[in-house]
Every structure is written in C-alpha cells, then in structure tokens.
Amino acid sequence: MRAIAQGGRSGQIELLVNYTAGDGFLFRQRALAAIRRDLQLNVAGLTVALLLSGLFSWMLARGSSAQSQLPPKRQ
C-alpha cells in the first residue's frame, strides 16, 4: 500500500516539475520577445534621430551657404 501512495506522490511531483518547466519556458519566451521588441524600438529611434540630425545639418549648411552668397552690407 505504501508503494502505491509513494507512486501517487511521485506522479504529482513529476506533474509539478513539468508545470514549473513549462512556466520557465514561457517566461523565457516572453523575455526574448521583450528583448527583441526593445531592440527594434532602439534601432527605430536611432534611425529617426540620425535622419533628423542629417536634415538639420543640411538645412544649416544650406542656410549658411545662402548667406555667404549675399552681397556685403554697406556701412
């Protein structure tokens, strides 16, 4: 009788281990998805920042070259 009771406990422990392993796997999958999403957002933000920086630099260079083509002011 004791062996049957221990076999039942063993089955419950195995079931608990399987659930725990499944939860660990799901947690790992969620963590990897969060890392992937964060990386994509960082790359997108960096791309936007570089494009805006290039645009402002171009606008400033264009404005300064237009000013250098103006005739000198009279005094």
Secondary structure, 3 states (H helix, E strand, C coil): CHHHHHHHHHHHHHHHHHHHHHHHHHHHHHHHHHHHHHHHHHHHHHHHHHHHHHHHHHHHHHHHHHHHCCCCCCC
